[in-house]
Amino acid sequence: VQLQASGGGLVQAGGSLRLSCAASGRTFSRYSMGWFRQAPGKEREFVAAITWSGGSTYSADSVKGRFTISRDNAKNTVYLQMNSLKPEDTAVYYCAASERSFYSGSYYRTTTYDYWGQGTQVTVSS
């Protein structure tokens, strides 16, 4: 599967953005999906994940209550709605797909995912 992330940009603190990740192929609904981010000089970190059906979602403590992950399997797209953005949210955001179901909290590990998008830059000004 090929993933194309979009929707990043420059926003003031307190603002909102919605990221999209469009997937190619007809089996999108079989993939567990995740969003990660990487700030300059830092490791890539987990942001949010969603199961293939959309029935379960997971998010990092740093974004709980502010970010929401969702998916539309009919459109082969996963979304990340980001509200109340903070300067520390500034990073390149990546979407990723896993051929396996999540287990034992595996959703937060980069090694769980088999495919990665190219990333989209999110910059939050103070």
C-alpha positions in Angstrom: 0.0 0.0 0.0 1.2 3.6 -0.7 0.3 6.3 1.7 0.1 10.1 1.0 -0.2 12.4 3.9 -1.5 16.0 3.5 -3.0 18.8 5.4 0.0 20.2 7.3 0.8 23.8 7.5 1.5 26.8 9.8 -1.0 27.6 12.5 -1.0 29.7 15.6 -1.1 28.2 19.0 -4.7 27.3 19.9 -5.6 26.7 16.3 -6.6 23.5 14.5 -5.5 21.4 11.6 -6.8 18.2 10.0 -4.3 15.8 8.5 -5.4 13.3 5.9 -3.6 10.1 4.8 -4.8 8.6 1.5 -4.0 5.0 0.8 -3.8 3.3 -2.5 -5.1 -0.2 -3.1 -8.4 -2.0 -2.4 -7.5 -3.5 0.9 -7.2 -0.4 3.0 -9.9 -1.7 5.4 -7.6 -4.5 6.4 -4.8 -2.3 7.8 -4.4 -0.9 11.2 -3.3 2.7 10.9 -1.2 5.1 13.0 0.1 8.6 13.1 3.6 9.4 14.3 5.6 12.6 14.5 9.2 13.6 14.5 10.6 16.9 15.7 14.1 18.1 14.7 16.7 16.3 16.7 14.2 13.9 18.3 13.1 10.4 17.7 9.9 9.5 15.9 7.1 9.2 18.5 3.6 7.8 18.5 0.6 10.1 18.3 -2.5 8.0 17.6 -3.7 4.8 16.1 -6.9 3.1 15.0 -7.9 -0.5 14.3 -9.0 -1.7 10.9 -12.6 -1.3 11.7 -12.3 2.0 13.5 -13.7 0.4 16.6 -10.8 1.2 18.8 -8.5 4.2 18.9 -5.4 5.0 20.9 -3.6 8.2 21.5 -0.5 9.4 23.3 -1.0 11.1 26.6 0.5 14.3 25.2 -2.4 14.7 22.7 -5.3 13.1 24.6 -8.3 15.4 24.5 -6.9 17.5 21.7 -6.2 15.1 18.8 -8.7 12.6 17.3 -7.9 9.8 14.8 -10.6 8.5 12.5 -10.9 6.6 9.2 -13.2 6.3 6.3 -12.6 2.9 4.7 -14.9 3.8 1.7 -12.5 6.7 0.9 -9.3 4.8 1.8 -8.4 7.6 4.1 -7.4 8.1 7.8 -7.6 11.5 9.5 -6.0 13.2 12.4 -8.0 16.1 13.7 -5.7 18.3 15.8 -7.3 21.0 18.1 -5.8 23.3 20.7 -2.4 23.0 19.0 0.7 23.9 21.0 4.2 24.9 19.8 5.5 21.6 21.1 3.3 19.9 18.5 5.6 21.2 15.8 6.9 18.2 13.8 6.7 16.3 10.6 3.7 14.0 10.9 3.7 10.6 9.3 1.0 8.1 8.7 1.7 4.4 8.8 -0.1 1.1 8.0 0.2 -2.2 9.7 -0.9 -5.5 8.2 -1.3 -6.9 11.7 -3.9 -6.3 14.3 -2.6 -4.4 17.4 -1.8 -6.5 20.4 -0.4 -5.8 23.8 0.0 -2.1 23.1 1.9 -2.7 19.9 0.3 0.3 18.3 2.8 2.7 19.7 5.9 1.0 18.3 7.3 2.1 14.9 8.3 -1.5 14.2 4.6 -2.6 14.2 4.0 -0.7 10.9 4.9 -2.0 7.5 4.3 1.0 5.3 4.9 4.7 5.9 3.9 7.9 4.1 6.2 10.7 3.2 5.2 13.0 6.1 3.6 16.5 6.3 5.1 19.4 8.2 3.0 21.0 11.0 4.4 24.2 12.5 2.7 25.8 15.5 3.7 29.4 16.3 3.4 30.9 19.8 
